[in-house]
Amino acid sequence: MHHAVTRDRYQRTLDRFTNTAMHWFSRFSRDMGIDLGTANTLVHVHGRGILLREPSVVAVDTDTGDVLAVGEDAKRMVGRTPARIAAIRPLKDGVIADFDATEAMLKHFIRKCQPRRWFTHPRMVIGVPSGITEVERRAVEDAARQAGAWDINIIDEPMAAAIGAGLPVADPVGNMIIDIGGGTTEIAVISLGGTCAQRSMRIAGEEMDEAIANYIRREFSLYIGESTAEQIKLRIGSAYPQPEEETMEVRGKDLLSGLPKSIIISSGEIREAIAEPVQAIVELAKETLDSTPPELAADVMNRGIVLAGGGALLSGLDQLISAETDIPVYVAEDPLVCVAMGTAKYLEELDGMLVTD
């Protein structure tokens, strides 16, 4: 009996020492919260805020396999590279499509955020789509570990977005978040720190860009690249009729002559172009509400729905979802950084648990 008590006391002391060591270890290594997105990657460093917000793009020399550029520098090369250089997106629909490129990208971003010092292995919390498989989740962990992380925690993006948007996720009340990224749309109803209803689909911002490019090719016989399609969406894209419709000059390649050509396109035409992916997001929101327990659904009706992610910036999307669901819809204060801020706050919670354990 005496030996058992001694062993228990020894184990508690060892656990306390380990937790304290991990706490101080994390302080030296500069904990990182990462929103590893299909379109963009954001990195929040403890005590310093969001230090990096760059496209998830890697430029590779296909002859040698060498990484030539990452992030903004690589994004500028998309559609403009010679044959031997490929500007690739290592993540597709929120999951790793190219492991080596993802590892190289993470290494580059970590190095950029954390100057060289005697200690360079950060602890990380990484936001990932809720619909990914265990194999895909392990691939993210492995890539982060290969990139230099010493301790990795994975958090679902809708939970991270809700935390980052300032929703009271720990309270006994229903909070609904719609996080529209580049590759995935994540919708969740959260209460008491858990997810009570959840939907995820691989239709989001990039599908809207693709729909715009296809529409212009079909209606105007004009071929445009993905960067141009994204610019059109950002400039005049909308999901709901606006008080003043806008127009924009678009330049591309004439499919018939093969020569450069420009057209004038209106915001109404772009609304028609993206109607299908936008409606898919609305239907997913309805499905999520349909599967929500009655008391939580009543909470959502009273409190409203919060939009996060780059897709939340699409003009009129909040109006459209509100009109279709009869529920107030609000855009988060800074929708682009919600997931990154959520991972950072989650890290603080983890740190608090290490100290108090």
Beta strands, then each sheet from edge to edge (+ up, - down):
strand 1: 32-36
strand 2: 40-45
strand 3: 49-55
strand 4: 58-61
strand 5: 67-70
strand 6: 85-88
strand 7: 91-92
strand 8: 95-96
strand 9: 123-128
strand 10: 151-156
strand 11: 175-180
strand 12: 185-191
strand 13: 194-201
strand 14: 222-223
strand 15: 247-254
strand 16: 260-266
strand 17: 305-308
strand 18: 329-331
sheet 1: 3+ 2- 1+ 9+ 10+
sheet 2: 5+ 4- 6+
sheet 3: 7+ 8-
sheet 4: 13+ 12- 11+ 17+ 18+
sheet 5: 14+ 15- 16+
end
